[in-house]
């Protein structure tokens, strides 16, 4: 009977050790996921800002081209005659 109790205690100890190891490993992995999520969020924001900047530059270029093509021509009127 003592041998059975000793074996059960040994099994319980091994299982407790494995559980502790898994909890530690999960905690580390959770930290890594949080870091990667933050990096991805930062990268997405940066890419969004870069895209907005590119869009603004393109819009300015198109607007300037439109204005230069569609602006009324200056007329040289000789008002003295």
C-alpha positions as CSV (number, residue, x, y, z in Angstrom):
1,X,0.0,0.0,0.0
2,X,2.9,2.3,0.8
3,X,4.4,1.7,-2.6
4,X,1.1,2.6,-4.3
5,X,0.9,5.9,-2.3
6,X,4.6,6.6,-3.0
7,X,4.0,6.0,-6.7
8,X,0.9,8.2,-6.7
9,X,2.8,11.0,-4.9
10,X,5.6,10.6,-7.5
11,X,3.2,10.9,-10.4
12,X,1.5,13.9,-8.7
13,X,4.9,15.5,-8.3
14,X,5.8,14.9,-12.0
15,X,2.4,16.2,-13.1
16,X,2.8,19.3,-10.9
17,X,6.2,20.0,-12.4
18,X,4.9,19.6,-15.9
19,X,2.0,21.9,-15.2
20,X,4.3,24.5,-13.8
21,X,6.5,24.2,-16.9
22,X,3.6,24.6,-19.2
23,X,2.3,27.7,-17.3
24,X,5.7,29.3,-17.5
25,X,6.0,28.5,-21.2
26,X,2.5,29.8,-21.9
27,X,3.3,33.0,-20.1
28,X,6.4,33.5,-22.2
29,X,4.4,32.8,-25.4
30,X,1.7,35.3,-24.3
31,X,4.4,37.9,-23.9
32,X,5.8,37.2,-27.3
33,X,2.4,37.4,-28.9
34,X,1.8,40.8,-27.2
35,X,5.1,42.1,-28.5
36,X,4.4,40.9,-32.0
37,X,0.9,42.3,-32.0
38,X,2.4,45.7,-30.9
39,X,5.0,45.6,-33.7
40,X,2.3,44.7,-36.2
41,X,0.0,47.5,-35.0
42,X,2.9,50.0,-35.2
43,X,3.8,48.7,-38.7
44,X,0.2,49.0,-39.9
45,X,0.0,52.6,-38.6
46,X,3.3,53.5,-40.3
47,X,2.1,51.9,-43.6
48,X,-1.2,53.8,-43.3
49,X,0.5,57.1,-42.8
50,X,2.9,56.4,-45.7
51,X,-0.1,55.6,-47.9
52,X,-1.9,58.8,-46.8
53,X,1.3,60.8,-47.6
54,X,1.6,59.2,-51.1
55,X,-2.1,59.8,-51.8
56,X,-1.8,63.5,-50.7
57,X,1.2,64.0,-53.0
58,X,-0.7,62.4,-55.9
59,X,-3.8,64.4,-55.2
60,X,-1.7,67.6,-55.2
61,X,-0.1,66.7,-58.4
62,X,-3.4,65.9,-60.2
63,X,-5.0,69.1,-58.8
64,X,-2.1,71.3,-60.0
65,X,-2.3,69.7,-63.4
66,X,-6.0,70.2,-63.6
67,X,-5.7,73.9,-62.5
68,X,-2.9,74.6,-65.0
69,X,-5.0,73.0,-67.9
70,X,-8.3,74.6,-66.9
71,X,-7.4,78.0,-65.6
72,X,-8.6,80.9,-67.7
73,X,-5.9,82.2,-69.9
74,X,-4.7,85.7,-69.1
75,X,-5.7,88.1,-71.8
76,X,-3.5,90.9,-72.8
77,X,-6.2,93.6,-73.3
78,X,-5.1,96.9,-74.5
79,X,-7.4,99.2,-72.6
80,X,-6.0,102.4,-74.1
81,X,-7.3,101.6,-77.6
